Amino acid sequence: MVESLPKTAVVVVGAGASAGASHLTSPVANDWRPPVVRQLFNWTNASADHFRNHSGADLIRGAFPELANGDEPDLESRLLELSRDPYYSRPFVDVPMFLRDLLLDCGRRCLPGGPETYATLVGRLLQTGHDVAFVSLNYDNMLEQAVWGFQRDRRNRGLDGYVSENPLVVKVHGSVDWFWFYPRHDQNPEKFLDTMAEWNRTNRRPEGQLLVYRSQHSVTAPEEHFLDVRDGRYVIVGGGGGSRNPAWAYPALTAPLAGKTRERIIAPRYHLEALQKLQHRNTKYAFIGTNGYDEHVLQMLGEHCSPAINLALVTQTTMSEAEAAATRIVDGMRTGQRDGELGARTSIWHEGFREWLRSPAFEKFLELPSPNESIRV
């Protein structure tokens, strides 16, 4: 007897996927479109209030005078330098808070009805019988909005909900919904943030200090907890400790953006293990809206991928830029292979996320077989 196994796919989404997220047929509020990395510190209608609320991020912005001329500095490497500069260490504490609030706000206002592109991607993969692992390089929660739209009860399971069923959602760099929490020993928020300024950002925080909060309500504890904002600072109140013994909270985002390593991956280890388990029976990968510079993630994927894969790259760039990105992705994954050998049959779509979903290229990707698609029992 032959039993069909589910098809599998690993889909990696980067900042370009969220910047290109849209309704398939209706307009998008472009003033609130989530920014890609090079746009994060531009002064816009979307970012203005958040710069005012997080003065440290505004001071960091002042370290890039070329922004005033409309130029694009190398934000990633320059932010890494500033994070290590003792003069800027205290202002830099505001950067993850600024990024969290800006991206959460953009996600709500850009597509009030939800991102149809992500929903179409999730829906078609599930509809065609795929077991899927989404690997998100983003902080925003657009992908989760789409997944939770199909499986609403998952949003109430905290960190477990990301990998409790198909599809898996692995957010390697953290999320706007994720926070580190710290017992509150002092009522002075500035002392807490001074402590955060002294924290070595290359160190991984204990997973037991990671909680998920959506809107005002915690979904990770049996008691009710609330995330309150006081003077621009996040405070967890309620639950067993009660409001008399709240805890400080700090966004769980990998920042600065450059210099990321395997040790700085925020996703819990059991999320990564769930991804690796699916990878062992998968040969089909799609990379959407990423340029292939996240070498630590590519190496991690390469360690557990098959020696021969089908790889689809979806960008909105020139063909030459897309080809260069595809080369970086394959080379990055190859470094994780035990013998350094990786055969990749690559297809490139450089006309945008939405257009790919409406193209024969997407249907062809869905139809690609996975290894051992049937098994004799």
C-alpha positions in Angstrom: 0.0 0.0 0.0 1.3 3.5 -0.9 0.6 6.3 1.5 1.0 9.8 0.3 3.1 12.1 2.5 2.4 15.8 2.7 4.4 18.1 0.5 6.8 20.3 2.4 8.1 23.8 2.0 10.4 26.2 3.9 9.5 29.8 3.2 11.9 32.6 4.3 10.4 36.1 4.4 12.5 39.3 4.8 11.7 43.0 5.0 10.9 43.2 1.3 8.0 40.8 1.8 6.4 43.1 4.4 7.2 46.3 2.4 5.6 44.6 -0.6 2.7 43.2 1.3 -0.6 44.4 -0.1 -4.1 43.7 -0.9 -4.3 41.8 -4.2 -6.9 44.1 -5.7 -7.3 47.2 -3.5 -5.0 50.1 -2.6 -2.5 50.3 0.3 -1.9 53.2 2.6 1.6 53.8 1.2 2.4 56.5 3.8 2.3 53.7 6.4 4.1 50.9 4.3 6.5 49.1 6.6 10.0 50.4 5.9 12.9 48.3 4.7 16.2 48.6 6.6 17.6 51.6 4.7 14.4 53.5 5.5 14.1 52.8 9.2 15.5 56.2 10.3 13.9 58.4 7.7 11.7 61.1 9.2 8.2 60.4 7.8 4.6 60.9 8.9 4.7 57.3 10.2 7.9 57.7 12.2 7.6 61.3 13.5 5.6 60.5 16.7 7.8 57.6 17.5 11.0 59.6 17.3 9.4 62.1 19.7 8.4 59.3 22.1 11.8 57.7 22.0 14.3 60.5 22.2 17.3 58.2 22.2 16.4 56.9 18.8 16.1 60.5 17.6 19.6 61.2 18.9 20.9 58.1 17.1 19.2 59.5 13.9 21.2 62.7 14.4 24.4 60.6 13.9 23.4 60.2 10.2 23.5 63.7 8.8 23.3 62.3 5.2 19.7 61.5 5.9 18.8 65.2 5.7 20.0 65.2 2.1 18.0 62.1 1.1 21.1 59.9 1.0 21.1 56.3 2.3 24.0 55.6 4.7 25.0 52.1 5.5 22.6 51.9 8.5 23.4 48.4 9.5 27.1 48.7 10.0 26.9 52.2 11.4 24.3 51.2 14.0 26.6 48.4 15.1 29.4 50.9 15.6 27.1 53.3 17.6 25.8 50.4 19.8 29.4 49.8 20.9 30.2 53.5 21.4 30.1 54.4 25.2 28.8 57.8 24.3 25.8 56.4 22.4 25.1 53.3 24.6 22.4 54.9 26.6 20.5 56.5 23.6 20.8 53.2 21.8 18.6 51.6 24.4 15.7 53.4 22.8 16.3 51.9 19.4 14.5 48.5 19.9 11.6 50.4 21.5 11.4 52.8 18.6 11.6 49.9 16.0 9.0 47.9 17.9 6.5 50.8 18.0 7.1 52.0 14.5 6.7 48.6 12.9 3.7 47.6 15.0 2.0 50.9 14.0 2.8 50.5 10.3 1.4 47.0 10.3 -1.9 48.2 11.7 -2.3 51.3 9.5 -0.9 50.1 6.2 -3.3 47.2 5.7 -6.2 47.6 8.1 -7.9 44.5 6.8 -4.8 42.4 6.9 -2.1 41.6 4.4 -3.8 39.6 1.6 -0.5 38.7 0.0 0.6 36.8 3.2 -2.9 35.4 3.5 -2.8 34.1 -0.1 0.6 32.6 0.4 -0.4 30.8 3.6 -3.8 29.7 2.3 -2.5 28.3 -1.0 0.3 26.3 0.7 -2.2 24.8 3.2 -4.8 24.2 0.5 -2.3 22.2 -1.6 -1.4 19.9 1.3 1.9 21.3 2.4 3.6 21.1 5.7 5.3 24.5 6.0 7.9 26.2 8.0 7.9 30.0 7.7 11.2 31.5 8.7 10.7 35.2 9.3 13.6 37.6 9.4 11.2 40.4 10.3 10.0 42.0 13.5 6.5 42.8 12.3 3.6 40.4 12.8 2.0 40.5 9.3 2.8 36.9 8.7 1.3 35.9 12.0 -1.9 37.9 11.2 -2.3 35.7 8.1 -1.6 32.4 10.0 -3.8 33.3 13.0 -6.6 34.2 10.5 -6.8 30.6 9.4 -6.2 29.2 12.9 -7.5 31.7 15.4 -6.9 29.6 18.5 -3.1 29.6 18.0 -2.8 33.2 19.0 -3.8 32.2 22.6 -0.9 29.8 23.1 2.0 32.2 23.5 5.3 31.0 22.2 4.0 27.5 21.9 1.4 28.7 19.3 4.1 29.4 16.8 5.1 25.8 16.4 2.2 23.8 17.8 0.8 22.9 14.4 1.2 23.4 10.7 2.4 25.8 9.6 5.4 26.5 11.8 6.3 30.2 12.3 10.0 30.7 13.3 10.9 34.3 14.0 14.7 34.2 14.3 15.2 37.9 15.3 12.2 38.3 17.6 8.9 40.1 17.2 7.0 43.3 18.0 4.9 41.0 20.2 7.8 39.5 22.2 9.4 41.0 25.3 12.1 40.2 27.8 10.8 40.7 31.3 12.8 41.6 34.4 11.7 41.7 38.0 11.2 45.3 39.0 13.5 46.1 41.9 13.3 49.9 41.6 10.5 52.3 40.7 12.8 54.5 38.7 12.5 53.5 35.0 15.7 55.4 34.1 17.8 53.1 36.4 16.3 50.1 34.6 17.3 51.5 31.2 20.7 52.4 32.5 21.1 48.7 33.3 20.0 47.8 29.8 22.6 50.2 28.4 25.3 48.2 30.2 23.9 44.9 28.8 26.3 43.2 26.3 24.1 42.9 23.2 25.9 39.9 21.9 24.6 37.9 24.9 21.5 35.7 24.5 18.9 36.3 27.2 17.5 33.3 29.1 14.5 31.9 27.3 12.5 31.8 30.5 12.5 35.6 30.5 10.7 35.7 27.1 7.0 36.4 27.0 4.5 37.1 24.3 2.1 40.0 24.5 -0.6 41.0 22.0 -2.2 44.3 22.5 -2.8 44.7 26.2 -3.4 41.1 27.1 -0.8 38.4 27.8 -1.5 35.0 26.3 1.4 33.2 27.9 0.3 32.8 31.6 -2.7 31.3 33.3 -3.2 34.6 35.2 -4.0 37.8 33.4 -1.1 40.1 32.8 -1.1 43.5 31.1 1.5 45.4 29.2 1.3 49.0 30.3 3.2 51.9 28.8 4.4 54.5 31.3 6.4 57.5 30.2 7.4 55.6 27.1 8.5 52.5 29.1 6.9 49.1 29.1 5.7 47.6 32.3 4.1 44.2 33.0 1.4 44.4 35.6 -1.1 42.0 37.1 -1.0 38.3 37.6 0.5 36.7 40.7 2.7 39.7 41.5 -0.2 42.1 41.2 0.2 45.7 40.3 2.2 46.4 43.4 5.0 44.2 42.1 5.2 44.7 38.4 8.1 43.8 36.1 9.9 45.9 33.5 9.6 44.7 29.9 11.9 45.3 27.0 11.3 44.5 23.3 12.9 41.1 22.3 14.4 42.3 19.0 17.8 41.6 17.6 19.3 45.0 17.4 21.7 46.4 16.1 20.9 45.0 12.7 24.4 44.1 11.6 26.8 41.7 13.3 24.0 39.1 13.9 25.3 35.7 14.9 23.8 32.3 15.7 24.2 33.1 19.4 22.0 36.2 19.0 19.0 34.3 17.5 16.0 35.1 19.7 13.7 32.3 18.6 13.5 29.6 21.3 15.6 26.5 20.7 12.5 24.3 20.4 11.3 26.5 17.6 14.6 25.9 15.8 14.3 22.1 16.5 10.8 22.0 14.9 12.2 23.7 11.8 15.1 21.3 11.6 12.8 18.3 11.9 10.7 19.5 8.9 13.9 20.3 6.9 15.0 16.7 7.1 12.2 15.8 4.7 12.1 19.0 2.6 13.8 20.0 -0.7 11.6 23.1 -1.5 12.6 26.6 -0.4 11.3 30.0 -1.2 13.0 33.3 -0.2 10.7 36.3 -0.4 12.0 39.9 0.0 15.4 39.1 1.3 18.8 39.9 -0.2 20.8 37.0 1.2 22.9 38.9 3.7 21.7 37.0 6.8 24.6 34.6 6.7 24.0 33.1 10.2 20.5 32.1 9.2 21.5 30.7 5.8 24.2 28.7 7.5 21.7 27.4 10.0 19.3 26.4 7.2 22.2 24.7 5.3 23.1 22.5 8.2 19.8 20.6 8.0 18.8 20.9 4.3 19.0 18.2 1.7 22.1 18.1 -0.6 19.9 19.0 -3.6 17.1 21.6 -3.4 14.7 23.6 -5.4 15.0 27.3 -4.5 12.6 30.1 -5.6 13.7 33.7 -5.0 11.1 36.5 -5.0 12.3 40.1 -5.1 11.4 43.5 -6.5 14.7 44.5 -7.9 16.7 44.3 -11.2 17.4 40.9 -12.5 21.1 41.3 -11.9 20.5 42.2 -8.2 18.2 39.2 -7.9 20.8 36.9 -9.4 23.4 38.2 -7.0 21.1 37.7 -4.1 20.4 34.1 -5.2 24.1 33.4 -5.4 24.6 34.7 -1.8 21.7 32.5 -0.6 23.0 29.4 -2.1 26.6 30.1 -1.0 25.4 30.9 2.5 23.5 27.7 2.8 26.4 25.7 1.3 28.6 26.9 4.1 26.4 25.0 6.5 26.6 21.7 4.6 28.9 19.2 6.2 30.8 18.5 3.0 30.2 22.0 1.5 28.2 20.5 -1.4 24.8 21.9 -2.3 23.0 21.5 -5.6 20.3 24.1 -6.1 17.9 24.4 -9.0 17.0 28.1 -8.8 14.1 30.1 -10.2 14.0 33.9 -9.9 11.1 36.2 -9.9 12.1 39.9 -9.6 8.8 41.6 -10.2 7.4 41.7 -6.7 5.6 39.5 -4.1 2.1 40.2 -5.2 2.8 39.6 -8.8 4.5 36.3 -8.0 1.4 35.1 -6.2 -0.7 35.7 -9.4 1.8 34.1 -11.7 2.3 30.6 -13.2 5.7 30.6 -11.4 3.9 30.4 -8.0 1.7 27.6 -9.2 4.8 25.8 -10.4 6.5 26.2 -7.0 3.4 24.7 -5.3 3.5 21.7 -7.7 7.2 20.9 -7.1 7.5 17.5 -5.4 9.1 16.9 -2.1 11.5 14.0 -1.5 10.0 10.6 -0.6 6.6 12.0 -1.6 5.1 8.5 -1.1 6.1 5.6 1.2 5.3 1.9 1.0 3.8 0.6 4.3 
